[in-house]
Amino acid sequence: MGAEVNDASYTEEDRDRFAERVERSLDVLEEMLASQVFEHANPRAGMEVEINLVDEQGAPSPANTTVLTAIDDSAFVSELCQFNIELNLTPRHLGPGGLRTFEHVVRSSLNDAAARAARHDVGLAAIGVLPTAQPEDVTVTALTPNPRYALLDQHMRALREDPFDIVIDGAEPLHVSSESIAPEALCTSMQVHLQVAPEDFAGYWNASQAIAGIQLALGANSPFVFGHRWVAESRIPLFTQATDTRNRAERRAGVTPRVFFGDDWIGSVMDLFRANQRYRPLLPELTEEDPVEARAAGRTASLKELNLHNGTIYRWNRPVYDITPPGPHLRIENRVLPAGPTAVDMMANMAFYAGLTRELADRAADLWPDEPFDWARANFDAGVRDGINAIVSWPGKGQLPARELVSTVLLPRAAAGLQTYGVDAEDISHYLGVIQGRCDSGQNGAAWQTAEVAAREDAGASRNEALSSMMRTYLMRMHRNQPVHTWPVYPASEEVAN
């Protein structure tokens, strides 16, 4: 959930000084970009998986302190609420064996953590939104005891001036008011970090934006919120509403929220970092380092204020500046996809994203500079709403089903991109075959959850009973690492389970 901060209150003077430091950081970053000091000769990828802790009924279990102690692995850390933890994977190259290694680490880490958590009657669920959670599970008392989370909650509420409104529309409407940002914790994702050369950043970011709706169509896994069916990837509107710090006047005026898709293609990473300045600092924590002085002294500036501010602006494709051996680098934090359902599904999602952005970025000048940005946003909205059944647009193809676009156009391009990274042909076939399986079957995580719950309700179960039973089946298959497009639906799911 970002960098640690001190347990303190902030004044307007603090915010002004912080904003000035961010401005100085931007000037230094621009100088660094011009001087070609960034590491990109052998780019790496990383990954984060946010996880829910659940009890025997599949409901939230606020036990992250106990579970993290039991896991005893620094790769796992706490998250916003006490029923959340996060797995951070060590960055590695995507070349020969890279994806297989990622999958092995994710699967072995989750299985070991699950075994240790089970000693405390707690299960691990990698899912976009925990469907069994209720409003009483996400109050301020659910926050993990951590100064950063308390301060985020305090300052976001202060900016909002009103409760946060969660409004589920459609066939199963619900309106929940929250005095805390805690409902945000229901939104758990898998995040892919892709290191990119500065001169290539715009191409990769534009490609990431262009395919975000396709990613959601393929990977949606969040159809229920508070037990109510919403849209295929309800995590997106839930997160947007749960973190909307705009007050009434700002909402009426159409001020851009902190969570947003974007409004145009970019020409440089600086377009994104400069745009962040329109947002008021949430956590104006100043460090001792002055970036201008650090650069003048020949040191690589940490730009911590820039990163802290950037971490409170929730783009679905976030630019990141970081320093790791052997030097500073830029990366894209792809935050589009939900967690789960399985390790192999998440690796397939990662392979599709990495390969396709690599191929499209190399051809960016031919694809979208003359295309209006609106079609990318419309695809994003369609993926959120309709998931695997989304109808999308693509340059030169017009409107067509996402499954058809992926099968006929995008999978071959993703394969070409993975070949450029040096991924083994066998691994390309394996992981992109999982994506093809979803296209052929019409089943991703959201489609399976929806069908499973509907079938159990048709058999006489209540919604709560159906969700609880669905979660037990989901967890069993998650740990067996069976790709979601192969999952049978009740009653066949019960027969397979037995």
C-alpha positions as CSV (number, residue, x, y, z in Angstrom):
1,M,0.0,0.0,0.0
2,G,3.0,2.3,-0.3
3,A,5.8,3.8,1.7
4,E,5.8,4.1,5.5
5,V,5.1,7.5,7.1
6,N,5.4,8.9,10.5
7,D,2.4,9.1,12.8
8,A,1.8,12.9,12.5
9,S,-0.7,15.6,11.5
10,Y,0.1,17.9,8.7
11,T,-0.5,21.7,8.2
12,E,-1.1,23.7,5.1
13,E,2.5,24.9,5.4
14,D,3.6,21.2,5.3
15,R,1.6,20.7,2.1
16,D,3.1,23.8,0.5
17,R,6.7,22.7,1.3
18,F,5.9,19.2,0.1
19,A,4.5,20.5,-3.2
20,E,7.6,22.6,-3.7
21,R,9.8,19.5,-3.1
22,V,7.7,17.5,-5.7
23,E,8.3,20.3,-8.2
24,R,12.1,20.2,-7.5
25,S,12.0,16.4,-7.9
26,L,10.2,16.7,-11.3
27,D,12.9,19.1,-12.5
28,V,15.6,16.7,-11.4
29,L,13.8,13.7,-13.0
30,E,13.6,15.6,-16.3
31,E,17.3,16.3,-16.2
32,M,18.0,12.7,-15.4
33,L,15.9,11.5,-18.3
34,A,17.8,13.8,-20.6
35,S,21.2,12.5,-19.5
36,Q,20.4,8.8,-20.1
37,V,21.4,7.6,-16.6
38,F,18.6,4.9,-16.4
39,E,19.1,1.2,-16.2
40,H,17.2,-0.6,-19.1
41,A,19.8,-2.8,-20.9
42,N,18.3,-6.0,-19.4
43,P,14.8,-5.1,-18.2
44,R,13.0,-7.2,-15.5
45,A,9.4,-7.7,-14.5
46,G,8.0,-8.0,-11.0
47,M,4.6,-8.9,-9.6
48,E,2.4,-8.3,-6.5
49,V,-0.6,-10.4,-5.5
50,E,-3.1,-9.1,-2.9
51,I,-4.8,-11.8,-0.9
52,N,-7.8,-12.0,1.4
53,L,-7.8,-13.9,4.6
54,V,-11.0,-15.9,5.2
55,D,-12.7,-18.1,7.8
56,E,-14.3,-21.5,7.2
57,Q,-17.4,-19.9,5.7
58,G,-15.3,-17.8,3.2
59,A,-16.0,-14.6,5.1
60,P,-13.3,-12.1,6.0
61,S,-10.9,-13.1,8.8
62,P,-9.2,-10.1,10.4
63,A,-6.0,-12.0,11.3
64,N,-3.2,-10.6,9.3
65,T,-0.9,-10.0,12.3
66,T,-1.3,-13.6,13.4
67,V,-1.0,-15.0,9.9
68,L,2.1,-13.0,8.9
69,T,3.8,-14.1,12.1
70,A,3.0,-17.7,11.2
71,I,4.1,-17.4,7.6
72,D,7.4,-15.8,8.7
73,D,8.4,-14.8,5.1
74,S,9.4,-11.2,4.2
75,A,7.8,-11.6,0.8
76,F,4.4,-11.3,2.6
77,V,3.4,-8.0,4.1
78,S,0.3,-6.4,5.6
79,E,-2.2,-4.4,3.6
80,L,-4.9,-1.9,4.3
81,C,-7.3,-4.0,6.4
82,Q,-6.7,-6.8,8.8
83,F,-8.1,-9.4,6.4
84,N,-5.5,-8.5,3.7
85,I,-2.0,-9.5,3.0
86,E,0.2,-9.0,0.0
87,L,2.8,-11.3,-1.7
88,N,5.7,-9.5,-3.4
89,L,7.7,-11.4,-6.0
90,T,11.4,-10.7,-6.6
91,P,11.8,-9.1,-10.0
92,R,13.3,-11.3,-12.7
93,H,13.9,-11.4,-16.4
94,L,11.2,-12.8,-18.6
95,G,13.6,-14.8,-20.8
96,P,14.0,-18.6,-20.8
97,G,12.2,-20.1,-17.8
98,G,11.1,-16.7,-16.3
99,L,7.4,-17.2,-16.4
100,R,7.6,-20.8,-15.1
101,T,9.7,-19.6,-12.2
102,F,7.2,-16.9,-11.4
103,E,4.4,-19.4,-11.4
104,H,6.4,-21.8,-9.2
105,V,7.2,-19.1,-6.7
106,V,3.6,-17.9,-6.6
107,R,2.2,-21.4,-6.2
108,S,4.7,-22.6,-3.6
109,S,4.5,-19.4,-1.6
110,L,0.7,-19.4,-1.5
111,N,0.5,-23.1,-0.7
112,D,3.1,-22.8,2.1
113,A,1.4,-19.7,3.5
114,A,-2.0,-21.4,3.3
115,A,-0.7,-24.4,5.3
116,R,0.7,-22.1,8.0
117,A,-2.5,-19.9,8.1
118,A,-4.7,-23.1,8.4
119,R,-3.1,-23.8,11.8
120,H,-5.0,-20.7,12.9
121,D,-8.2,-21.6,11.0
122,V,-7.6,-19.0,8.4
123,G,-7.7,-19.5,4.6
124,L,-6.1,-17.5,1.7
125,A,-8.2,-16.3,-1.2
126,A,-6.8,-14.7,-4.3
127,I,-10.0,-13.1,-5.8
128,G,-10.8,-9.6,-7.1
129,V,-13.5,-8.8,-4.5
130,L,-14.4,-11.1,-1.6
131,P,-18.1,-11.7,-2.3
132,T,-19.0,-12.8,1.2
133,A,-17.9,-9.5,2.9
134,Q,-20.6,-7.3,4.4
135,P,-20.5,-3.6,5.2
136,E,-19.8,-4.3,8.8
137,D,-16.6,-6.0,7.9
138,V,-15.1,-2.8,6.4
139,T,-15.4,-0.2,9.1
140,V,-12.5,1.9,10.5
141,T,-11.9,-0.8,13.1
142,A,-10.9,-3.2,10.3
143,L,-7.9,-1.1,9.3
144,T,-4.5,-2.6,9.9
145,P,-2.8,-0.8,12.8
146,N,-0.3,1.3,10.8
147,P,0.3,5.0,10.8
148,R,0.2,5.2,7.0
149,Y,-3.3,3.6,6.9
150,A,-4.6,5.7,9.7
151,L,-3.3,8.9,8.1
152,L,-4.6,8.0,4.7
153,D,-8.0,7.3,6.2
154,Q,-8.0,10.6,8.2
155,H,-6.9,12.8,5.3
156,M,-9.0,11.2,2.6
157,R,-12.1,11.6,4.8
158,A,-11.1,15.2,5.5
159,L,-10.9,16.0,1.8
160,R,-14.1,14.2,1.1
161,E,-16.1,16.1,3.8
162,D,-18.9,13.5,3.5
163,P,-19.1,9.8,3.9
164,F,-17.9,7.7,1.0
165,D,-20.8,6.4,-1.0
166,I,-20.8,2.9,-2.5
167,V,-23.6,2.8,-5.0
168,I,-24.3,-0.5,-6.7
169,D,-26.8,0.0,-9.5
170,G,-28.4,-2.5,-11.9
171,A,-30.5,-5.6,-11.1
172,E,-29.4,-5.8,-7.4
173,P,-29.0,-2.2,-6.2
174,L,-27.4,-1.3,-2.9
175,H,-26.3,2.0,-1.3
176,V,-23.7,1.9,1.5
177,S,-22.2,4.9,3.2
178,S,-18.8,4.5,4.8
179,E,-17.1,6.8,7.3
180,S,-13.8,5.2,6.3
181,I,-11.8,4.2,3.2
182,A,-11.9,0.6,4.5
183,P,-14.2,-0.7,1.7
184,E,-11.2,-0.1,-0.6
185,A,-9.6,-3.1,1.0
186,L,-12.1,-5.4,-0.7
187,C,-10.4,-4.6,-4.0
188,T,-7.5,-7.1,-4.3
189,S,-5.4,-7.2,-7.5
190,M,-2.5,-8.8,-9.2
191,Q,0.0,-6.1,-10.3
192,V,2.6,-6.6,-13.0
193,H,5.6,-4.3,-12.9
194,L,7.4,-3.9,-16.2
195,Q,10.7,-2.1,-16.5
196,V,10.9,0.2,-19.5
197,A,13.6,2.3,-21.1
198,P,12.8,6.1,-20.8
199,E,12.7,6.6,-24.5
200,D,10.2,3.7,-24.8
201,F,8.0,4.6,-21.9
202,A,5.3,6.4,-23.8
203,G,4.9,3.6,-26.3
204,Y,4.5,1.0,-23.5
205,W,2.2,3.1,-21.5
206,N,0.0,3.9,-24.5
207,A,-0.1,0.2,-25.3
208,S,-1.0,-0.6,-21.7
209,Q,-3.9,1.8,-21.9
210,A,-5.0,0.4,-25.3
211,I,-5.3,-3.1,-24.0
212,A,-6.6,-2.5,-20.5
213,G,-10.2,-3.2,-21.5
214,I,-9.1,-6.4,-23.2
215,Q,-7.2,-7.5,-20.0
216,L,-10.4,-7.0,-18.1
217,A,-12.5,-8.9,-20.6
218,L,-10.2,-11.8,-20.2
219,G,-9.4,-11.6,-16.5
220,A,-12.5,-10.2,-14.7
221,N,-13.0,-12.0,-11.4
222,S,-15.2,-9.6,-9.3
223,P,-18.9,-10.0,-10.0
224,F,-20.2,-9.6,-6.4
225,V,-19.9,-6.8,-3.8
226,F,-21.5,-7.2,-0.4
227,G,-23.3,-10.3,-1.8
228,H,-24.9,-8.2,-4.6
229,R,-24.2,-8.9,-8.2
230,W,-22.8,-5.8,-9.9
231,V,-20.6,-5.9,-13.0
232,A,-18.0,-8.4,-14.2
233,E,-15.1,-6.5,-12.7
234,S,-16.9,-4.7,-9.8
235,R,-13.4,-4.1,-8.2
236,I,-13.0,-1.1,-10.6
237,P,-16.1,0.9,-9.7
238,L,-15.9,-0.1,-6.0
239,F,-12.3,1.1,-5.7
240,T,-13.2,4.3,-7.6
241,Q,-16.0,5.1,-5.2
242,A,-14.2,4.0,-2.1
243,T,-11.3,6.4,-2.7
244,D,-13.2,9.4,-4.2
245,T,-11.8,12.3,-2.1
246,R,-13.6,15.0,-4.1
247,N,-16.0,17.1,-2.0
248,R,-19.5,17.9,-3.3
249,A,-18.5,21.1,-5.1
250,E,-15.6,19.3,-6.8
251,R,-17.8,16.4,-7.9
252,R,-20.4,18.9,-9.3
253,A,-17.6,20.7,-11.1
254,G,-16.3,17.5,-12.7
255,V,-12.9,17.6,-11.0
256,T,-10.9,14.5,-12.0
257,P,-10.9,11.9,-9.1
258,R,-7.7,10.2,-7.8
259,V,-8.8,7.0,-9.5
260,F,-9.2,7.4,-13.2
261,F,-8.4,5.7,-16.5
262,G,-6.7,8.6,-18.2
263,D,-7.7,11.3,-20.7
264,D,-5.2,11.1,-23.5
265,W,-2.1,9.3,-25.0
266,I,1.2,10.5,-23.7
267,G,4.5,11.6,-25.3
268,S,6.7,11.1,-22.2
269,V,6.6,9.8,-18.7
270,M,6.8,13.4,-17.6
271,D,3.3,14.0,-18.9
272,L,2.0,11.7,-16.1
273,F,4.2,12.9,-13.3
274,R,3.5,16.6,-14.2
275,A,-0.2,15.8,-14.2
276,N,0.0,14.5,-10.7
277,Q,0.6,18.1,-9.5
278,R,-3.1,18.9,-9.9
279,Y,-3.8,16.8,-6.8
280,R,-3.5,18.0,-3.3
281,P,-0.8,16.1,-1.3
282,L,-2.4,13.6,1.0
283,L,0.7,12.6,3.0
284,P,3.2,15.5,2.8
285,E,6.0,13.7,4.6
286,L,9.3,15.5,3.9
287,T,12.7,13.7,3.9
288,E,16.1,15.3,4.5
289,E,17.3,14.9,0.9
290,D,16.9,17.8,-1.4
291,P,16.9,16.3,-4.9
292,V,18.6,19.3,-6.5
293,E,21.5,19.2,-4.0
294,A,21.8,15.4,-4.3
295,R,22.2,15.6,-8.1
296,A,24.6,18.5,-7.8
297,A,26.7,16.3,-5.4
298,G,26.8,13.5,-8.0
299,R,24.3,11.3,-6.1
300,T,21.3,9.6,-7.6
301,A,18.3,11.4,-6.1
302,S,15.7,9.1,-4.4
303,L,12.8,11.5,-5.3
304,K,10.9,10.1,-2.3
305,E,8.4,13.0,-2.2
306,L,7.6,12.4,-5.9
307,N,7.0,8.7,-5.2
308,L,5.0,9.3,-2.1
309,H,2.7,11.7,-3.9
310,N,2.5,9.4,-6.9
311,G,1.4,6.5,-4.6
312,T,-1.7,8.4,-3.6
313,I,-2.9,8.8,-7.2
314,Y,-4.4,5.6,-8.4
315,R,-3.9,5.2,-12.1
316,W,-4.7,1.8,-13.5
317,N,-1.3,2.0,-15.3
318,R,0.9,3.9,-12.9
319,P,4.4,5.2,-13.7
320,V,7.0,4.4,-11.2
321,Y,10.5,5.8,-10.6
322,D,12.7,3.5,-8.4
323,I,16.4,2.8,-7.6
324,T,17.6,-0.8,-7.5
325,P,21.0,-2.2,-8.4
326,P,22.7,-1.2,-10.6
327,G,20.8,2.2,-10.8
328,P,17.6,4.1,-11.3
329,H,14.9,2.8,-13.6
330,L,11.3,3.5,-14.8
331,R,8.6,0.9,-14.8
332,I,4.9,0.6,-15.5
333,E,2.8,-0.7,-12.6
334,N,-0.1,-2.4,-14.4
335,R,-2.9,-2.4,-11.8
336,V,-5.8,-3.4,-14.1
337,L,-6.3,-7.0,-13.2
338,P,-7.9,-8.7,-10.1
339,A,-6.1,-11.3,-8.1
340,G,-6.7,-15.0,-9.0
341,P,-8.2,-17.3,-9.7
342,T,-5.0,-19.5,-9.8
343,A,-1.3,-19.1,-10.2
344,V,-1.4,-20.4,-13.7
345,D,-4.2,-18.0,-14.6
346,M,-2.2,-15.0,-13.2
347,M,0.9,-16.1,-15.1
348,A,-1.2,-16.3,-18.3
349,N,-2.4,-12.8,-17.6
350,M,1.1,-11.6,-17.1
351,A,2.4,-13.3,-20.3
352,F,-0.4,-11.8,-22.4
353,Y,0.2,-8.3,-21.0
354,A,4.0,-8.4,-21.2
355,G,4.1,-10.0,-24.7
356,L,1.4,-7.8,-26.2
357,T,2.7,-4.5,-24.8
358,R,6.2,-5.4,-26.1
359,E,4.8,-6.0,-29.6
360,L,2.4,-3.1,-29.7
361,A,5.0,-0.6,-28.2
362,D,7.3,-1.4,-31.1
363,R,4.5,-0.5,-33.5
364,A,2.9,2.3,-31.5
365,A,3.5,4.9,-34.2
366,D,1.3,2.9,-36.6
367,L,-1.5,2.2,-34.2
368,W,-2.9,5.1,-32.1
369,P,-1.4,8.5,-32.4
370,D,-4.2,9.4,-34.8
371,E,-6.8,7.3,-32.9
372,P,-9.0,9.1,-30.4
373,F,-8.3,8.1,-26.8
374,D,-12.1,7.6,-26.3
375,W,-12.0,4.1,-27.8
376,A,-9.5,2.9,-25.2
377,R,-11.7,4.3,-22.4
378,A,-14.8,2.7,-24.0
379,N,-13.0,-0.7,-24.2
380,F,-12.1,-0.3,-20.5
381,D,-15.7,0.4,-19.6
382,A,-16.9,-2.6,-21.6
383,G,-14.4,-4.9,-20.0
384,V,-15.5,-3.7,-16.5
385,R,-19.2,-4.2,-17.4
386,D,-19.3,-7.3,-19.5
387,G,-16.1,-9.2,-18.9
388,I,-15.6,-12.1,-21.3
389,N,-18.6,-11.1,-23.3
390,A,-17.4,-7.5,-23.9
391,I,-17.7,-6.0,-27.4
392,V,-14.7,-3.8,-28.0
393,S,-13.1,-1.7,-30.8
394,W,-9.7,-2.0,-32.4
395,P,-7.9,0.1,-35.0
396,G,-8.7,-1.3,-38.4
397,K,-11.1,-3.9,-37.0
398,G,-14.1,-1.8,-35.9
399,Q,-16.3,-3.3,-33.2
400,L,-16.1,-7.1,-32.5
401,P,-16.3,-9.5,-29.5
402,A,-13.2,-9.3,-27.3
403,R,-12.8,-13.1,-27.5
404,E,-12.6,-12.9,-31.3
405,L,-10.2,-10.0,-31.3
406,V,-7.9,-11.9,-28.8
407,S,-8.0,-15.2,-30.7
408,T,-7.5,-13.8,-34.2
409,V,-5.3,-10.7,-33.7
410,L,-3.9,-10.2,-30.3
411,L,-2.7,-13.6,-29.2
412,P,-0.3,-13.9,-32.2
413,R,1.1,-10.5,-31.4
414,A,1.5,-11.4,-27.7
415,A,3.4,-14.5,-28.8
416,A,5.7,-12.4,-31.0
417,G,6.4,-10.1,-28.1
418,L,7.2,-12.9,-25.8
419,Q,9.6,-14.3,-28.4
420,T,11.3,-11.0,-28.4
421,Y,11.8,-11.3,-24.7
422,G,13.3,-14.7,-25.2
423,V,10.5,-16.8,-23.6
424,D,10.6,-20.5,-24.5
425,A,8.2,-21.6,-27.3
426,E,6.8,-24.2,-24.9
427,D,6.0,-21.6,-22.3
428,I,4.5,-19.2,-24.8
429,S,2.2,-22.0,-26.0
430,H,1.3,-23.0,-22.4
431,Y,0.4,-19.6,-21.0
432,L,-1.2,-18.1,-24.1
433,G,-3.1,-21.4,-24.4
434,V,-4.8,-20.6,-21.1
435,I,-5.9,-17.3,-22.6
436,Q,-7.2,-19.1,-25.7
437,G,-9.0,-21.5,-23.4
438,R,-11.0,-18.7,-21.9
439,C,-11.8,-17.3,-25.3
440,D,-13.0,-20.8,-26.5
441,S,-15.0,-21.6,-23.3
442,G,-16.4,-18.1,-22.6
443,Q,-15.4,-18.7,-19.0
444,N,-13.2,-16.5,-16.8
445,G,-13.4,-16.0,-13.0
446,A,-16.3,-13.7,-13.1
447,A,-18.3,-15.9,-15.5
448,W,-17.6,-19.0,-13.3
449,Q,-18.6,-17.2,-10.0
450,T,-21.8,-15.9,-11.5
451,A,-22.8,-19.3,-13.0
452,E,-21.8,-21.2,-9.9
453,V,-23.9,-19.0,-7.6
454,A,-26.9,-19.0,-10.0
455,A,-26.8,-22.8,-10.2
456,R,-26.7,-23.2,-6.4
457,E,-29.6,-20.7,-6.0
458,D,-31.6,-22.6,-8.6
459,A,-31.1,-25.7,-6.5
460,G,-32.6,-23.9,-3.5
461,A,-29.7,-22.2,-1.7
462,S,-30.0,-18.7,-0.4
463,R,-27.6,-16.0,-1.8
464,N,-25.4,-16.2,1.3
465,E,-25.4,-20.0,1.2
466,A,-24.5,-20.0,-2.5
467,L,-21.7,-17.6,-2.0
468,S,-20.2,-19.5,0.9
469,S,-20.4,-22.8,-1.0
470,M,-18.9,-21.1,-4.1
471,M,-16.0,-19.8,-2.1
472,R,-15.2,-23.2,-0.7
473,T,-15.1,-24.7,-4.2
474,Y,-13.1,-21.7,-5.4
475,L,-10.4,-22.1,-2.8
476,M,-10.1,-25.8,-3.5
477,R,-9.5,-25.2,-7.2
478,M,-7.3,-22.2,-6.5
479,H,-4.9,-24.3,-4.6
480,R,-5.0,-27.2,-7.1
481,N,-4.0,-24.6,-9.7
482,Q,-6.6,-25.7,-12.2
483,P,-7.1,-22.9,-14.8
484,V,-10.5,-21.3,-14.4
485,H,-11.7,-22.0,-18.0
486,T,-11.7,-25.7,-17.0
487,W,-13.8,-25.3,-13.9
488,P,-17.2,-27.2,-14.0
489,V,-20.3,-25.5,-12.6
490,Y,-22.6,-26.9,-9.9
491,P,-23.7,-29.7,-9.6
492,A,-20.7,-31.0,-11.6
493,S,-18.4,-28.9,-9.4
494,E,-19.6,-30.8,-6.3
495,E,-19.0,-34.1,-8.0
496,V,-15.4,-33.1,-9.0
497,A,-14.8,-31.8,-5.5
498,N,-15.7,-35.2,-4.0
